[in-house]
Amino acid sequence: MSTPLLEVENLRVSFPTHSGRVEVVKGLSFTLGRERLGIVGESGSGKSMTGRSILKLIRKPGEVTADKLRFEGIDILDQNEKQMRAIRGARISMVMQDPKFSLNPVMTVGEQIAEALVTHQKLGRKEVQQRILDMLTAVRINDPERVAKLYPHEVSGGMGQRIMIAMMLIPEPELLIADEPTSALDVSVQAQVLDIIDDLVTRKGMGLILISHDLALVSRYCDRILVMNAGRVVEECAARELDKAQHPYTRGLLAAMPVIDETRDELPVLDRTQWAGT
């Protein structure tokens, strides 16, 4: 049996408050192979904290503990910052929510993608430039030579998100964590961006963790789904069987989704208090 790409057991993330430490991730456990895993839930459910914990991006006074947090057999919690820099980007990449805050405003698109590549690989200048153009083409950007010379403020939100994906995928990592990669985009652009991620992940045989609050979107692009509420996983199911979910919280999320031929006078409201202590 092959070793899982990622093993997470009893992951906990906490932050100090005036009344003591508060856990925002409470005993999360899952394994990931070279597959597409969706993590869904409302804002504040602990989805993004889970993704950041995997890359050891929770800074003090935040605290991360786990019985096991391994990537391809490597104990993430035992790695120092220098060792983590060799893993981030090169082996695990993360696409953040909004490119406006993730891209450097004083560097051109090409310079930023090149930095993501040469940080982890020693390549000649011509090869770097060709890889940049090939990657921009792969994320379906027309006229990549022109775009590579632009600054972030000169590109649209959809193009900025594609540039972020290009930056994260050019080192050819084994795992991509996509944290709400389409939340700031128009509906017409969302599907294009996710199709790009899905195509690249599938062709390169990578693992994918897609973090989102959109159940329909995740069920379309993932193989498995974890449903989180208040820092815990309340249900796990195959993406194709999401409509058969049993937990009342998942059923409540599904019921709250509007549909085109809506006939209800109002959408139901979740009673979150009944799961707060589960």
C-alpha positions in Angstrom: 0.0 0.0 0.0 1.4 3.4 -1.0 2.0 6.1 1.5 -0.7 8.8 1.5 0.4 12.2 0.2 -0.9 13.9 3.4 -1.8 12.5 6.8 -3.6 14.6 9.4 -4.6 13.3 12.8 -6.2 15.3 15.6 -5.1 18.7 14.3 -5.9 21.5 16.6 -5.4 25.3 16.1 -6.0 27.7 18.9 -5.5 31.4 19.7 -5.3 33.2 23.1 -8.2 35.5 24.3 -8.9 37.3 27.5 -10.8 34.3 28.8 -8.3 31.7 27.7 -7.3 29.9 24.5 -10.0 29.3 22.0 -9.7 26.4 19.5 -10.7 27.2 15.9 -9.8 23.7 14.6 -10.8 21.0 17.0 -9.4 17.5 16.4 -9.4 17.4 12.6 -8.3 14.1 11.0 -8.1 13.0 7.3 -5.8 11.5 4.8 -5.2 12.6 1.2 -3.9 10.7 -1.8 -3.4 12.1 -5.3 -7.0 13.1 -5.4 -9.3 16.1 -5.1 -10.6 16.8 -1.6 -13.1 19.6 -0.9 -13.4 21.2 2.5 -16.6 23.2 2.8 -18.4 25.1 5.5 -19.5 28.6 6.5 -17.1 31.4 7.2 -15.4 30.8 10.5 -15.7 27.0 10.4 -11.9 26.5 10.3 -11.4 25.7 6.6 -8.6 28.3 5.9 -6.9 27.6 9.3 -6.7 24.0 8.3 -5.0 24.9 4.9 -2.6 27.3 6.6 -1.7 24.7 9.3 -0.6 22.2 6.6 2.0 24.8 5.4 2.9 25.9 8.9 1.7 29.4 8.3 -0.1 29.9 11.6 2.1 32.5 13.4 2.3 33.1 17.2 0.4 33.6 19.3 -1.5 31.0 17.3 -0.7 27.4 18.3 -0.9 24.3 16.2 -0.8 20.8 17.6 -1.4 17.3 16.0 -0.9 13.7 16.8 0.2 13.4 13.2 0.8 16.0 10.4 2.8 14.3 7.7 3.4 15.2 4.0 4.9 12.2 2.1 6.3 10.8 5.4 7.8 14.2 6.5 6.7 15.4 9.9 5.6 19.0 9.2 5.5 20.0 12.9 9.2 19.0 13.3 10.4 21.1 10.4 12.1 24.4 11.1 11.5 27.5 9.0 14.4 26.8 6.6 13.1 23.3 6.0 9.6 24.6 5.5 10.7 27.1 2.9 12.0 24.1 0.9 8.6 22.5 1.0 6.4 25.6 0.5 6.0 26.3 -3.2 8.3 23.5 -4.4 6.2 20.6 -3.0 3.0 22.2 -1.5 1.6 25.4 -3.0 -1.4 27.5 -1.8 -3.6 29.8 -3.9 -4.9 32.5 -1.7 -8.3 34.2 -2.0 -7.6 37.6 -3.5 -4.7 38.2 -5.9 -4.8 41.9 -5.2 -3.4 41.2 -1.7 -1.2 38.3 -2.7 0.7 39.8 -5.7 3.6 42.2 -5.2 2.4 45.6 -6.6 6.0 46.7 -7.5 7.0 43.6 -9.5 5.8 42.6 -12.9 3.8 39.5 -13.5 6.8 37.8 -15.1 9.2 38.7 -12.3 6.9 37.3 -9.7 6.4 34.0 -11.6 10.1 33.7 -12.2 10.8 34.2 -8.5 8.4 31.4 -7.6 10.4 29.2 -10.0 14.1 30.1 -9.4 13.6 30.0 -5.6 13.3 26.2 -5.9 15.1 25.3 -9.2 18.4 26.4 -10.8 17.6 27.3 -14.4 19.1 29.4 -17.1 17.5 32.7 -18.0 16.1 31.6 -21.3 14.6 28.5 -19.8 13.0 30.5 -17.0 11.5 32.9 -19.6 10.1 30.0 -21.7 8.7 28.3 -18.6 6.9 31.5 -17.7 5.4 31.9 -21.1 4.4 28.2 -21.2 2.7 28.5 -17.7 0.8 31.7 -18.7 -0.4 29.9 -21.8 -1.4 26.9 -19.7 -3.7 29.1 -17.5 -5.2 30.4 -20.8 -3.8 33.9 -20.8 -3.6 35.3 -24.3 -0.5 37.2 -25.4 1.6 35.9 -22.5 4.6 38.0 -23.6 2.6 41.2 -23.0 1.0 40.1 -19.8 4.4 39.1 -18.3 5.5 42.7 -18.5 2.4 44.1 -16.7 2.0 45.0 -13.1 -0.8 43.6 -10.9 -2.9 46.8 -11.0 -3.0 46.5 -14.8 -4.8 43.1 -14.9 -8.4 42.2 -14.1 -9.4 40.1 -11.1 -9.9 37.0 -13.2 -6.5 37.4 -14.9 -4.9 38.1 -11.5 -6.3 34.8 -10.2 -4.9 33.0 -13.2 -1.5 34.6 -12.6 -1.6 33.4 -9.0 -2.4 29.9 -10.2 0.5 30.1 -12.6 2.9 31.2 -9.8 1.8 28.3 -7.5 1.9 25.6 -10.2 5.1 26.6 -12.0 7.4 24.8 -9.5 5.2 21.7 -10.2 4.2 20.9 -6.6 2.7 17.6 -5.5 -0.1 19.2 -3.5 -2.1 22.3 -4.3 -4.3 24.0 -1.6 -6.8 26.4 -3.2 -8.4 28.6 -0.6 -11.6 30.1 -2.0 -9.8 30.6 -5.4 -12.9 32.1 -7.1 -14.6 34.0 -4.3 -13.7 37.5 -5.7 -14.6 36.6 -9.3 -17.6 37.0 -11.4 -19.7 33.8 -11.9 -18.8 33.7 -15.6 -15.1 33.6 -14.7 -15.3 31.2 -11.7 -15.9 28.1 -13.9 -13.0 29.0 -16.2 -10.5 29.4 -13.3 -11.6 26.1 -11.7 -11.5 24.3 -15.0 -7.9 25.4 -15.3 -7.0 24.2 -11.8 -8.8 20.9 -12.5 -7.1 20.4 -15.8 -3.6 21.1 -14.5 -4.1 19.0 -11.3 -5.4 16.0 -13.3 -2.7 16.1 -16.0 0.1 16.4 -13.4 -1.3 13.8 -11.1 -1.3 16.2 -8.1 -3.3 16.2 -4.9 -5.8 19.1 -4.4 -7.5 20.5 -1.4 -10.2 22.9 -2.5 -11.5 25.1 0.3 -14.9 26.8 -0.3 -18.3 27.6 1.1 -19.9 26.7 -2.2 -21.2 23.1 -2.0 -22.3 22.9 -5.6 -18.9 24.1 -6.9 -17.0 21.6 -4.7 -19.2 18.7 -5.6 -18.5 19.3 -9.2 -14.7 19.5 -9.0 -13.8 17.2 -6.1 -13.8 13.4 -5.4 -14.4 13.7 -1.7 -15.9 16.3 0.6 -15.3 17.2 4.3 -18.0 19.3 5.8 -16.8 21.5 8.7 -18.7 23.3 11.4 -17.2 25.2 14.3 -13.8 23.7 13.8 -14.9 20.1 13.4 -15.7 17.7 10.6 -19.3 16.8 10.9 -19.6 14.7 7.8 -17.4 13.1 5.0 -18.9 11.8 1.8 -18.1 11.2 -1.9 -18.7 14.4 -3.9 -21.1 12.6 -6.2 -23.2 11.6 -3.2 -23.4 15.0 -1.6 -27.1 15.2 -2.2 -27.5 12.0 0.0 -25.7 13.6 3.0 -27.2 12.7 6.3 -25.9 15.2 8.9 -28.5 17.9 9.7 -25.9 20.6 9.3 -25.0 19.4 5.8 -28.7 19.1 5.0 -29.2 22.6 6.2 -26.5 24.0 4.0 -27.9 22.2 1.0 -31.4 23.4 1.8 -30.1 27.0 2.1 -28.8 27.0 -1.5 -31.0 29.0 -3.9 -32.0 27.4 -7.2 -33.0 28.9 -10.6 -36.6 27.6 -10.4 -37.1 28.6 -6.7 -40.6 28.2 -5.4 -40.1 28.8 -1.7 -41.1 32.1 -0.3 -37.9 32.3 1.8 -34.7 30.2 2.3 -34.4 28.3 5.5 -32.0 29.6 8.2 -29.6 27.2 10.0 -29.9 26.8 13.7 -26.2 26.7 14.4 -26.5 26.4 18.2 -27.5 22.7 18.0 -24.1 21.8 16.6 -21.9 24.2 18.5 -20.9 21.6 21.1 -20.7 18.6 18.8 
